[in-house]
Amino acid sequence: MAYDATKMQDWQISEAAEENMPTHEEWREKLSLEKDEFMPVGRLAKLDFLKIIERLKDRPDGKYVEVTAITPTPLGEGKSTTSVGLMEGLGKRGRNVGGCLRQPSGGPTMNVKGTAAGGGNALLIPMTEFSLGLTGDINDIANAHNLAMVALTARMQHERNYNDEQLQRLTGMRRLDVDPTRVEMGWVLDFCAQSLRNIIIGIGGRYDGYTMQSKFGITVGSECMAILSIIKDLADLRQRLDNITVAFDKSGKPVTTGDLEVGGAMTAWMRNTINPTLMCTAEYQPCMVHAGPFANIAVGQSSIIADRIGLKMFDYHVTESGFAADIGFEKFWNVKSRFSGLKPHVSVLTTTIRALEMHGGGPRVVPGIALPEEYTKENLGLLEKGLVNMIHHINTIRKSGINPVVCINSFQTDTDAEIEMVRKAAEAAGARCAKSTHWADGGDGALELADAVIEACEEENEFKFLYPLEMKLRDRVDIIAREVYGADGVSWSADAENKAKMLEKDPQYADFATMMVKTHLSLTHDPTLKGVPAGWTLPIRDILIYSGAKFLCPCAGTISLMPGTGSNPALRRVDVDVKTGKVSGLF
């Protein structure tokens, strides 16, 4: 049944839907899982990836459906809600459907944005567990990451306190001679704690650590999280966790987690994170939750592992990419699909009237402040001007060989004339288009979208990458800037260009993925520029090296790995009923 989403908050809908949520035994039977493949964790369960993929390795894959979006307002345009609504719509059509979403960070959950469980009747349940730590993957990742910093800082202290002979005799370690001004790694915490962005550690005496400048990032921005999203199995995880660059020595040579002999212990902390957590929609379609990497500095996708078993278990598997198609879909297309070897059947482009009107010149949208009336009343002039942003993203998706489906994530204030204008523009650009009211109506509101996706999945596509892996780094950045962002070209700072030349000459980086770093609020590097800007050049100021994940990350602008908490965060409204233990106030 659909609940009245205009009168009930998301946590209340989740609470009501949870009353009829399948039991562990019902889930195991519904998914045809062996007893040892299903691992209960409280009200949730983890799925044993290694056992499931081995048993189902010869089963044909289902249809692979990716969900992305146009350039969003700061509020987001509902990719998670659309992903969940699509699963519900396909379920209403009698299809064997499931999916995978990313795990939300405690940072935005306790901040302004809130959790990423979808919304209204297109919601993942149980919402409290989803929003507050799930089955512990983020904690395990934080422990693994911080253990590397413990190993590094302890090593620096001991190398300072002992000479070479003492170091070898007392510890059996060789001197790494870490340069304290070139420590790349910091500590992580899964909240938006701007006061920890830059810190001094080791204050005290000789045995209180090594005194130096350090930093904190948010846990989901950890390279360990990025690695979890792209590994194929436990062996792959173990190998990559030995190759993370934590610092450089005084001669400029990388110091890795392998040099610190900490990769094995990090793997021990993360050994259970390879198994996706099973949740479901408010209409009880199964949906895994696995990994949650940043989209603007990492791959921004749910895991390859979850997609691999989802394609074996379901006839339709829905997976979501972070941010808009210029970032999320581009990385799904040229990185995730290349790593996984999986070929998508269709991409769903989530679109809202309000975002298109913003791109047409509408007033600024600010989280926590009521939308200006330009967005709540019909304004065909703004909408028509803003359609260029949607068309740009349609064209980007079509360059991959996929014929996209535009989903109009419809709000109650949208008018028939506005919907029709978007539909005509999408179809003229070569995309299918469907209006969906999944937030208000659940699966019943997503039937048109489900039908469009089913139809698109039956078409053959000629999926192809934007560039060959053999292409040099600077040429890759140039083609992404021109073909995906619409730039006239790329300008490199002297330091970034010198680093790019060095990386291009070194064969060890030849198969590293190109992971672009830029704002998600514009096609450009400038978040204030909306629509489809023309006559601009993409500036690259630096290149980050994620040697464990095998990412080279060209940076267009400044990206903080530790967001800040706003003035009116959600944490002020979250509470617990002390009699029942139920959590309230989650979005």
N, C-alpha and C positions, 0 to 999 in steps of 0.2 A: 504494500500500500504506500501511497505518497502522503507525506505529512504536510501540514500547512507551514511552509517555510517562511511565510511572511509574519507568522506569530510565534514560531519556535526558533530558538537559537540552535546552532549546529550541535552543541553538546547535548541538548535536549532531544534532538532527532536521533542522535547516536544512541542515547540511553534507551529511547523507546524501541529502536530497531534491534538493539542487543538482546531484548527479551526473547526473541525467536531466532537468535544466531545459532547455526548448527553446532552440535557438540563435536568434540574431538573425533569420536568414533564415526559420526555422520560425515565429517569432512574426509576422513581417511577412506571411507567407502565411496563417497561422491567422486573423489579424485583417483580412485583405484590405486591407492598407495599401499605398499607393504608396511607391516607394523613397524619395522626398524627404519623406515624411510620418513616416518612422521614422529617428530620429537616435541612433545608438549612442553610449553613454558608458561605456566599459569593459564590464563584464558587463551593464550596464543599458542603457536607451534612453529618450530623451525622445520624446514624440509631438508633432508640430507641430500645435498647436491650430488656428491660422488656416487652414491648408491642409485639415485634416480636416473642420472644421465647414463650410467652403465647399463641399467636394465632396459632403458628405452632408446638406446643408441641407434637401433635399426628402424625405429618408427619414423615415418615421414613427418617433416615439419608442417605446422599449421600456417595460417596466413599471418604475416608480420606487419603490424600496424603501428606507425609512429605518430606521435602527437606533438605539434609545435605551435607557434603563434606568430602574429604580426608584432611589430615593435610595441611594447606595452606602455600603458601609463604606470606610474609608480605603484598603483594598486594591484597590478597584474590583471590578466584578462581571462583567467580561468582554465589554464591547461590541465591542471589536476582535476578540476570539476568536470571538464569535457572528457578527460580520459575515463573517469569513473562513470559519467553519464553514458558514454559510448558502450562501456561494458554492460551497463544495465539495459541499454537499448538492444544490443545484440542478444542479451539474455532473453528479452521479451520476444525476440524473433526466433527463439528456440535454438540458438547457436551455442555450442560448447565454447565458452569464452572465458578468458582470464587475462591477467596483466601483471605489470610491475610498475610501481612508483618509487621514487627516492624517499629515503627516510628524512623527516624534517629535523633541522637543527634546533636545539634549545634556545639558540640566539633569537631568531625571528619569532619562535613560538612565544617567548616571554617579552617580545618587543612590540613593534607597531604592526608588522605584517601578519603575525599570528601563525598558526600551524598550516600545513599544506595538505590537509586531509580531504580537499574538495570542499563542497559546501551545499547547504540545502538538502535536497533529496539525492544529490550526487555526491555521496559522502562515504569515506572509508570508516569502518568500525572494527573494533572498539576505539573510539576517538581518544579517550584518555590515555590508553597505552601507547597509541600511535604518537601522541604529542609529547609524552613524558618518558622518553628513553627506550620504548619498545622492548626488545629482548637484550639490550646491552651492547649492541655493536659499536655505537659511538663511544661508549666508555672504554671498550676494549681497544679501539683505535687510539683514543687519547692516552691510554696506558702504554701502548706500544710506542707511540711517538715520543712521549715524555721520557720513556726509558732510554731512548737514544740520546736525549739531552742529558740525562743522568750519567750515562756512560761517557759522553764527551766531556762534561764539566769535571767529573771525577778524574778522568784521565789527565786533563789539563792541570788540575791541582797536584796530582802525584808527580807529573813530569816537572813541575816547578819545584817541588819539595825534595826530589831525589836526583842525583846525578845518574849517568847512563849505567854505571856498574851496579848501583843500588837498585835502580829501576828493574834491571834484568834479574838481579838476585832475589828481590823481594816480591816481584809481581810476575816475572816471566814475560814482560811486555817490552817491545821495542819503542823507542821514542817516536812519536808522531809529529812533534814540533808544530802544533796547531797555531796558526796566526789568529790571535784574539780579535783582530779587527776584521777578519774575514770568516766569521762564523755565520753560515747561511741559515741554519735552522734556528727556530725559537721553541718556545713552549706552546701548548695549546690548552684551551678551555672552551667548552661549548656554550658560552654566553657572549653577548655583545658587550665587551668590557673595554671601552676605549682608554681607560686609565692604565691598562696593561700593555698598550701598544709598544711603549718604549720604557724599559726598566733597567736598573742596575742590580746585578746579582753578586753574591760572594762577599758582601760587606761583613767585616769581622776580622778574625784572626787567621793564622796560617792554615788552620784545619776547618775553616768555614767555607771552603770552596775557592773558586777562582774569580777575582773581582773583574768584572767587565760589563759592557753594555749588552743587554739582551732584549727580548721581545716576546710577546704572546700573539698568537693568531687564534682564530676560531677553529674548533676541531674538524669541522667538515672541510676546511681549507687545507688540512694536512695532506702531505703527499701519500701518507698511508691510506687515506680515504680514496684518493685518486687511483692508487694501485688496486684497491679492492674492486673498483668499478670496472676495471679492464682485464683482470686476470682470468685465466681459463680453468685453473685448478689450484690445489694446495701447493704443488711443486712450483708452479709459476709464482705464487705468492712468496714462497720461501726464497726463491732466487732474486726477486725484485727487492725484497726487504734487506738484502745484503748490499744493494747497489745505490742506496740513497746517499747523496752528497750532503754531509752535515757541515763541512767547513773546508778551508784550504790550508795547507801548511805554509811555512814561511818562504818556500821556494815556488809556491803557486800551484802545487799538485793537490788534486782533490783528496779529502779525507772522507771515507765512506763508513757506513754502518758495518760493512764487512771488516774494515780496518779496526773498528772498535770491538769486533767480535760480539755484536749485540743482535745481529739479524735473526739468529735462532730463537733468542728469548722474545724478540718482537713477534715472531711467527707464533710462538706459544700463546702469547696474549691474544692474537688475532685468529687462532685456529678455528674458532666457532663462527667467526664473522663470514666465512664463505658460504654459509647456509642461509638462504633467504627466509624471512619471516612470513608466515601466511596470515593474511587478513581477509576482509571481504567488503563488498559494497553494502550499502544499506538495503539492497535487494538481494544480497547473498550470492553474488558472483565472486569467485575466488580472486584475490589479488595479492601478489607478493610485494613485499617492501624490502628493498636491498640496495645498499650504498646511498650516498648523498653528497657527491662531490660538487664543489663550486662549479658554476657554469661559465663564469667569466675568467677563471684562471685554470680550471681543469676541464674535464670532458663534459661534466654537467648532465650525466645520464644515469638511469638505473643500470644495474650491472649486466654485463655480458652473461654471467652465470645464470641469472634469473631468466634472461631472454632465452638462453639455450634450453633450459628445462621447461619454460612456458610454452615454447614452440613444440615441444614433444607432448606436453600434457593437454594442450588446448587446440581447438581448430582455428581459433582467432586469438592471437596474443597481442595485447595493447601495451606499448611502452612509451614513456614520456621523455622529451628532451627539455632541458632547462632553457629559459629565456626564449627570445624570438628566433626565427628561422636563420637570421644572419649569424647567430652564435650557436644555439642549440641544434638546429637541423644541420648546419654546416659541419659541426663536430660529429654528429651522428653519421652523416654521409661519408665524410672523408677520414674519420678516425675510428669511431666505434665499429662501423660496418667493415672497415678494412681489418681491424684487429680480430673481429669475431668471424668473418667470412660469411655472415648472414645477409641475405638479400631482402630488403623490405618490399612489401607489395604496394603500400599506399602511405602517404603522409597527410595527416589532418591538420589544417591551418586554422587555429582558433582565432576568431575575430570578434570584436565587439564594436558596436556603434559608437560608444563613447571614445574609444581609442582612435577610431578613424576621424572623429570630429576633432580630437586633440591634434592629430596630424594635419588637419585642414586649417589650423590656426586658432583652435579653441583655447580658452584660458588654462592656466597652470592647474594641474591636478596634484593635490597635496594629501598624503595619508593622514587620517585623523581629522580632516576638515571636510565638511559637507561639499558635495560636488556643486560647482556653479550651475545655474539654471540652464546655461547653454547645453548641458549634457542631459538634462531631464525633460527638455521640450524638443519637439521636432525642429531640426535645423538642417535642411537638405543642402544648403550652400556649403556649410562647413564639411558635411559628410562627403559631398562630391569632390571637394578639394583634397580630402584626406585619403580617398580611395587609392591614390598612387602608392601609398605604403603597402597596402594589401597586394596590389598588382606586382610590386617589386618582389615581394616574398613568394608569390605564386611562380614568378619567373625563375627565381632561385631554385625552388623545388623541382621545377620542370627541367632545369639543367642537369639534374641527376638522372633523368630518364623516367621519373615518377610523375604520374598525373595526379595532382593533389585534390583533396576534398576540402573545401572551405566550410568550416562550421561557424555559423553565426550564433555565438553564445548570447542568447537573447535575454534582455532584461525587460521588466514590466513597462518601462517607459519607452521602449522602442516602438515605432509606429510601422504600419504596413508599408507606407511609402519608403521609409528608410530601409526596411528589410528588402524590398523589391529593388531598390537602387543598388544595394550591395550584391544581391543575387545576379543581376544583369551584368555588373562589372566583373564579377568572378567568372561567370560563364564565358564572357567575351574574351577573358584572358586565358581560357582553356582549362578551367577547373570545374569540377562539380561543386554544387553549393547546397547546403542544407541549413535551415533554421532549426535550432534545438533549444528546448525549454527544460533541460534536464534539472537545473537547479530547483525549479518550481514543481516539476512533474515527474522527476526520476526517469525511469526507462520509457514510460509512455511518451514523455516529451522528447525523447531521443530517437524515435523510430525512423524519422526522415533521415537523420544522420546515419543510423545503422544501415538503412537500405542503400544509401550512397556509398558507404564503405564496402558493403558486401559486393555491390556492383563493380566498384573500382578494383577490388581484389581479384576479380575474375579476369581482368585484362592483363595481358602480358606487358611487362615493361622492360626497357633496356637500361637497367641500372648501371651507371658508370661513375667513376670517381672524377673529381674536378681536375686532378693532377696526378701524374705517376709518382710513385715513391722515389724514383731516381731523380726527380727534379730537385734542384738546389733550394736551400731554405729561403733565400731572398726572392727567388722566382715564385716559390709557393706563396709567400706573403703578398707578392704583387698580384698574382692571379686571384687570390681570395679578396684582396682589397678592391680590385676592379670588377670582378664578376659577381661577388656576393654583396659587398657594401656599396658599390657604385662610385668608388673613388676614381680620380684621374690618375692616381699613381701613389707611390710610397716615398716618404722622405725619412732617411735614417740619420740619427745622431751619430757623431763620429765614433763614440764608444760602442754603440749598438752595431754599427757597420763593421767595425774591427772584430767584434765578437762573432758576428755572423760569418765573416770570412774565415776565422779560426775554426768555427764549427763545421763549415763546409769542407775544409781541408782534412779534418780528422775523420777517418772511416768509422770510428766507433759510434758516431752520431748519425750515420747515413740512414738508419731505419727508425730514427726517433720521429714521433708524430709532431706535426706543427699545430700547436694549441694557442690560438690567438687570444690575446687578453685585451678587452676593451669594454666600454660601458654597454649595458643592455638597453639603455633608454633612448638610443639613437642608432641609425645605421652608421653614423660617423663615430669618431672618438669623443665628440662633444655632446654630452647628454641634453643640452638645451636645443639642439638642432633636430627638428621633427620632420615628418613627411619623408621625402626622398631628396636630400640636399644634392646640389650639383656644383661642380667647379671646386672641389676640395681635394686635399692630399692627406693620406693617412700617415701620421708621424709615429715612428717607432723609436722609443728612447732607450730600451734595454731588452735583453733576452734572458729569461729565467731558465735554468736547467734543472729538470726533474729527472735525475738519472735513474732512479728506481722505476718510475712509471714510464720512462723513455719518452718524455715530453720535452720539446723546446718551445718556450712560451714567449713569443714576441709581444712586447707591451706597448700598447697605444694609449698613453695616459697613465695616471697613477691609480693603482688598485690597492686598497687596503685589505689585508687578510684578517683584520679584526674590526668588524663593524661596530658602530656605536649604538647605545640604547637611547631612544628618543625620550621626549619630555612626558609623554602619556602612554607608557608601555602597557602591554596586556598583563604583565605581572601584578598590576594594581587590582585587577578584577578576578584573578584566579584564587579559588578558595576550596576548602574541603569541608563537607558536612561531617562533623565529629561523631555523629551517631551512626551514620551509614558508611562513611569513608568515601562517598562519591565526590568527584571533583566537579566544580562548576566554574563558569567564566571563561573556558576555552572557546576560541572562535568557532 
